[in-house]
Amino acid sequence: MNHEIDKVMKIADEFGSYLLREFQADTLSIAINKTGEGFTVSMECPARETDRGKIDALRESLTQTRKPELEDYYWQLAGDPLNPNALRMVSIMCDSIRVEYRDGKIALELTRLFAR
């Protein structure tokens, strides 16, 4: 379970850092919820209408499926701000990712289910 928590925290850190850098947000709300099935990480920060292109590009880049066989390797590499693929590396540790623009904010919801 400790590694699961470490992985979820890496996911939250990587996506949170990305939102703060890419959207130059002054605020970022993060909620991490543990359920009987896994973890859900929800994030929200201000975004401008002109950021919609970035939001669409982010959504398109995160269409990969979870790859459990690579997780032990990738989660240790996450967190390098100089690595342009870091976001993709942590995204393959998620079972689902939802990216939305609503009410002047970008909202992300990341789900990671427990291994079965």
C-alpha positions, 0 to 999 in steps of 0.5 A: 500500500505504501508504494500505491500512496507514493505513486498517487503522490507522484501523479498529483505532484506531476500534474499539479506542477504542470498546471502551475507552470503551463497555465501560470495559475495563482491557485491550485485546488487538489483533492485526493480521495481513497475509496475501496477501489482505488484513488481519485485525484481531482485538480482545478485551477484558473484558465483563460479562454485563450488556454483552450488550445493548451487544454485540448493538446493536454487532453490529446496527449493523455490518451494512453492506457495504464501499463502496470508492467512499466509503473515501477520504472516510471514512477521513480523517474517522475518529478523531473521538470526538465523531462518533457515526457514526465506527464506522459510517464505518470499518465500511464499509471492512471486508469482514467484521466478526464480533462475539462474546461468549465467556468473559467477553470481547467479541471482534471480528474485522475483515477488509479484503481488498486491492482487486482 
